[in-house]
Structure formats: C-alpha cells, structure tokens
Amino acid sequence: MIITLVQGDITAQQVDAIVNAANSSLLGGGGVDGAIHRKGGPEILAECRALRAAKYGRGLGTGQAVATTAGRLPARWVVHTVGPVYSPTENRAELLRDCYRNSLRIAGELGARTVAFPLISSGIYRWPVDDAVRQALSVLRTASTGVEQAYLVLYDAATYHLAEQVAAAA
C-alpha cells in the first residue's frame, strides 16, 4: 500500500472511503466527526441512526469500525471508528492501532482502493501527535488489504511537518 501524508481537509479528499474519527454514539460531534457529518449531509446521520437502532444500541466500541454512505462528500463511503482517549498511565496503543486495522478491513471488504484517514485520537482525545503518527504508520505500513493507497490527512501545517519528521525517522 502506498502511504501519503497530506495537509488539508479530510472532507475534501477524493477517495473511495473517508475514515471518521467518530464518537461512540455515531451521531456526530465536534472536530473531524462534526465536519464529516456537516459536509456529508443528512444521509450519513440517517444511516448512523439505523446502525444504532439495529446493531449498536449502546454505541460503537473503541477500536471498532463500521461503514455508511458518504452522502455529499467526494467519496463513496465513510468508515466510522472510535479512537481511545489518551492516558499517560494506561497503554491504549493497541486500541488506537485497532482503529486503523478495522477501518482498513471494512474499507477492503467494501472494495475501496483509496482511503483517507485523519490522525485518530490526536484532537480532543489528546493523543500526542508524534505517537499518533507512529501508531498509524505501524498499521498502514504492514497491513494486508486490498486498499492500494492510504492518505493520512493532517489538518494544519504544524501537525503535517511533525508527521513528516516522524515518518522519516520510522
């Protein structure tokens, strides 16, 4: 799989699947999740509500992933995954890696060849950016999947430059 770092808005990526750093309710929120729901339109929320009613009554678990339509986004699907909240006293890195693994698995099952990922858990969930990049790359570089191209979309210049440094050192 080819991995490309991109500075930009994940909702503008022209890919088969966009990964959403969702909250467990699947009903939208802030950050990446809110942006995807706002720009994707009501179709995404409608499918998320249906998923909640049918299978995820208590919400989507941390590290799990599920897909919906991409609505008005320039993609076919949104793969929603719930990242872990960072803890300096508990190692939750495996849960973070599960977000990437399970999102790739779902995307591959859908037939997606290109996938755009945000830097999961690095926003409101306070995961240190450098380690979040390392965790993402550790999965993306070793994954066995039908996905051919993965984009790690970093919102601002500072995060993008830090990600470039981490990627070059890894």
Stockholm file with secondary structure:
# STOCKHOLM 1.0

chainA/1-170         MIITLVQGDITAQQVDAIVNAANSSLLGGGGVDGAIHRKGGPEILAECRALRAAKYGRGLGTGQAVATTAGRLPARWVVHTVGPVYSPTENRAELLRDCYRNSLRIAGELGARTVAFPLISSGIYRWPVDDAVRQALSVLRTASTGVEQAYLVLYDAATYHLAEQVAAAA
#=GR chainA/1-170 SS CEEEEEESCGGGCCSSEEEEEECTTCSCCSHHHHHHHHHHCHHHHHHHHHHHHHTCTTCCCBTCEEEEECTTSSSSEEEEEECCCCCSSSCCHHHHHHHHHHHHHHHHHHTCSEEEECCTTSSTTCCCHHHHHHHHHHHHTTCCSSCCEEEEEESSHHHHHHHHHHHHHC
#=GC SS_cons         CEEEEEESCGGGCCSSEEEEEECTTCSCCSHHHHHHHHHHCHHHHHHHHHHHHHTCTTCCCBTCEEEEECTTSSSSEEEEEECCCCCSSSCCHHHHHHHHHHHHHHHHHHTCSEEEECCTTSSTTCCCHHHHHHHHHHHHTTCCSSCCEEEEEESSHHHHHHHHHHHHHC
//
